[in-house]
Amino acid sequence: MNPFLETIIASVVGYAAIVLILRISGKRTLAKWNSFDFIVTIALGSILASILLSVQDVFGKAILGFALLVLFQYVITWISVRSSLIQKLIKAEPSLLLFRGEMQHEVMQRERIAEGEILAALRASGISAIEDADAVILETDGSFSVIQDIDHSSASALKDVKEFDRTKLA
């Protein structure tokens, strides 16, 4: 088989596999890295590089592989802004971890978030008591958003937070 065709096939399969694995593993996989997260992420990149560059003509294949990965990223993001179905497949939804001073333990377990991480997010936002926060949200990039006072008339910035229920605002 032609080595460039092999690279194209390996790129498509490798890219799809990494996106699927990272999507299944959850938002925290690519969040603020600790040493373990860093090692796993680097290893995934190394595996993909091995797949893409495992045959002769390394320079040509490396350029082709890089170009294909950039093209895939462009195409996926282009499609995802135009299709809510594709966007849901490749992007996670924000999750409500704390609401009106109460930890949402079921959500925390599902998202693999420890209470200490929420407390740290509160402190980083200048809040010293959990009762003073209306919400802590785990964003799609793994970061935390702390909302001190939810606007009871709208709360429109929370419309994509799956666990948020407007009826609880009253």
C-alpha positions in Angstrom: 0.0 0.0 0.0 1.1 3.6 -0.7 2.8 5.1 2.5 0.8 8.3 2.1 -2.5 6.4 1.9 -1.4 4.5 5.0 -0.8 7.8 6.8 -4.2 9.2 5.8 -5.9 6.0 7.0 -3.8 6.0 10.2 -4.5 9.7 10.8 -8.3 9.3 10.5 -8.4 6.2 12.7 -5.9 7.6 15.3 -7.6 11.0 15.5 -11.1 9.5 15.9 -9.8 7.1 18.6 -8.1 9.8 20.6 -11.2 12.1 20.4 -13.4 9.2 21.5 -11.1 8.1 24.3 -10.8 11.7 25.6 -14.6 12.2 25.3 -15.3 9.0 27.3 -12.7 9.9 29.9 -14.4 13.1 30.8 -13.7 16.8 31.3 -11.1 16.3 34.0 -8.7 14.5 31.7 -7.6 17.7 30.0 -8.2 20.0 32.9 -5.4 21.6 35.0 -2.9 18.8 34.8 -1.2 17.1 37.6 1.9 14.9 36.8 -0.3 11.8 36.1 -2.6 13.7 33.7 0.5 15.1 31.9 2.1 11.7 31.5 -1.1 10.1 30.2 -1.7 13.0 27.7 1.9 12.9 26.5 1.7 9.1 26.1 -1.5 9.4 24.0 0.3 11.9 21.7 3.3 9.6 21.5 1.1 6.6 20.6 -0.5 8.7 17.8 2.9 9.8 16.6 4.0 6.2 16.5 1.0 5.2 14.4 1.5 8.1 12.0 5.3 7.8 11.6 5.9 4.1 11.7 7.0 3.6 8.1 9.7 5.0 5.9 9.6 8.5 4.4 9.3 10.0 7.9 9.6 13.7 6.8 6.8 13.5 4.2 4.6 11.4 6.5 5.2 13.8 9.4 4.1 16.8 7.4 1.1 14.9 6.0 0.1 13.6 9.4 0.4 17.1 11.0 -1.5 18.7 8.1 -4.3 16.1 8.4 -4.6 16.6 12.2 -4.9 20.3 11.7 -7.4 19.7 8.9 -9.5 17.3 11.1 -9.5 19.9 14.0 -10.7 22.6 11.6 -13.4 20.4 10.0 -14.6 19.1 13.4 -14.9 22.6 14.9 -16.5 24.0 11.7 -19.1 21.2 11.8 -19.7 21.5 15.5 -20.6 25.2 15.4 -23.2 24.3 12.8 -24.6 21.1 14.3 -25.8 20.7 17.8 -25.6 16.9 17.5 -21.9 16.9 16.5 -21.2 19.5 19.3 -22.9 17.2 21.9 -20.8 14.3 20.6 -17.4 16.0 21.0 -18.0 18.5 23.8 -19.1 17.9 27.4 -21.8 19.9 29.1 -21.1 22.1 32.2 -22.1 20.4 35.5 -23.6 22.0 38.6 -21.4 20.9 41.6 -22.8 23.2 44.3 -26.2 24.9 44.4 -27.2 27.5 47.0 -24.5 26.3 49.4 -25.2 22.6 49.0 -22.8 20.2 47.4 -24.3 18.1 44.7 -22.6 14.8 45.7 -24.1 12.7 42.9 -22.8 15.1 40.2 -19.4 15.3 42.1 -19.0 11.6 42.0 -20.0 11.3 38.4 -17.5 14.0 37.4 -14.8 12.7 39.8 -14.6 16.0 41.8 -13.5 16.0 45.5 -15.1 18.4 47.9 -11.7 20.0 48.5 -11.5 21.0 44.8 -14.8 22.9 45.2 -13.6 24.5 48.4 -10.4 25.6 46.6 -12.4 27.1 43.8 -14.5 29.1 46.3 -11.4 30.4 48.1 -9.8 31.4 44.8 -12.9 33.4 44.1 -12.7 35.2 47.5 -15.6 33.3 49.1 -14.9 32.0 52.6 -18.2 30.2 53.3 -20.0 27.7 50.9 -23.3 29.2 52.0 -22.2 32.5 50.3 -22.0 30.8 46.9 -25.1 30.2 44.8 -23.3 27.9 42.3 -20.1 26.2 41.4 -20.0 24.9 37.9 -17.5 22.5 36.3 -17.0 23.9 32.9 -16.4 22.0 29.7 -12.7 22.7 29.9 -12.4 21.3 33.4 -12.2 24.7 35.1 -14.5 25.9 37.8 -16.9 28.9 37.6 -18.1 30.3 40.9 -21.3 32.4 40.9 -21.9 34.3 44.1 -25.4 35.6 43.3 -27.7 34.0 40.7 -30.0 36.5 38.9 -33.3 35.0 39.9 -35.2 36.6 37.0 -33.2 35.0 34.3 -30.1 33.0 35.0 -29.6 32.8 31.2 -25.9 32.0 31.6 -26.8 28.7 33.2 -29.2 27.5 30.4 -26.6 24.9 29.2 -25.9 23.5 32.7 -27.6 20.1 32.6 -28.5 19.9 36.3 -29.6 23.5 36.7 -33.4 23.8 37.3 -34.9 27.2 37.0 -37.8 26.2 39.2 -35.4 26.0 42.2 -34.8 29.8 41.9 -38.1 30.9 43.4 
